[in-house]
């Protein structure tokens, strides 16, 4: 039984982790141009230990009004070398309807597994 606990402990020590340059982040922009309104923030991400073929998945709390995207959308390798990504929020509705504060996340997936922690994004549209 002790061996089983030790195996679980060692497995959790080697589970990949994401290292974001800042977490949480805020994207703030004017929504006066309606659907042409957007804002971005640059991020740097590393993974420890190194993992291959990762994809960035985004979610927002109100996907009918705002979208969240990451460029590039994934990486062949996420490891100790820092990789730059851009996180962009964009209005999906007319100017007055887009104003508000939204929350979003960027999660790193490798296959069906997530690599924690996710990046927390606050979106402020004025």
N, C-alpha and C positions, 0 to 999 in steps of 0.2 A: 504494500500500500504506500509506503514511503517513496518507493521508486516512481510510482504513478504521479505523486505530488511533485517530485523533483522534475519529471519529464514535462509536466505542465508549466512549471516555473521556468525551465530553460527555454521552452517554446515561446513563452511570452516575452522573454528577454530578446529573442531574435526576430520578433515580429516587426515588420517595417513601420517606420514612423515618418510623417511629413514634417519638415521644418520650414515654416513660412518666415519671410523676413519681417513681417508685421502681421499680427493677428490679435484682434480684429482690425479691419480697415474700413474707411468711409469714402464713398464716392458722392460728391456734391456737385450739382449742376443746375442750370436754369432750364425749366421746361417750356420756355416761351416759344420755342419753335415746334412744339407738338411732337409729332412722330420723328422729326429730324433731330430732336434733342437727345444728347447722350453725354456721358462722362466716363472717364477711365482712370484706373490706378495701375501703376506698375508694381509687380510683386516679384520676389525671387523665392524659388522653392528648391529644397534639397530633400532627399530621402535617405534614411539610414536603417538598415543596410540597403545597398543598391537593389533596385527592382527594374524590370523591363516591361515594355509595352503598357504604359499607363495612359488612362484617359481622364480628362477633367470633366466632371458632371456638375451642372449648376441647377440651383432651385431658387425661387423667389416666393415670397408670401402672397403676391398678387400678380400672377402671370398674365392676367387680362390687361394690366396697365403698364407693366414694366418687364423688360427682359434682361437677362444677365448672361454674358458669354465670356469665354476665356480663349485667348489666342496665344500660342497654338492650342488646339483642342486636345493634344496629348503629346507624349514623348516616347521615343524608343527606349530611352534609359533615364531613370530618375535616381541619382546617386549623390555622392558627396560634393560633386561639382555643382555650383549654383546654376539654375536655369531661370531665365527671365520669362515671365508671362505677363500678359496684359488682361485685366479684368474690366469689362465694359458693360455699363448699364444703359439701356435705351428706352425712351417712352414709346408706348404702343398706342397711345390715345392722344386726343387733342390737348392742347396746352393746359387749359384750366383743370382738366380731369386727371392730369398726370401728377400734379403737385401733391407732395406728401412724403412720408418717411416709410421706407420699405426695408425688409431684411432679406438677405439671401445667403447662400452657402456655396462654396466650391469644394467638392469632394473628389479625391483622387481614387480611381478604381483601377485595379489590376484584375482583369477577368471579372469575377463576381465578388471579389473581396475589396473592401475599402481600406485605404491607408490613412489612419487618423493622425492628427486631428484635421477636421475640415476647416477651411478658411471662412470666417464669419464676415459678411459684408453688410454694412449699413448704407442704404442709398437715400440721399436727401435731395429731393427735387423741389426747387423754389419757383 
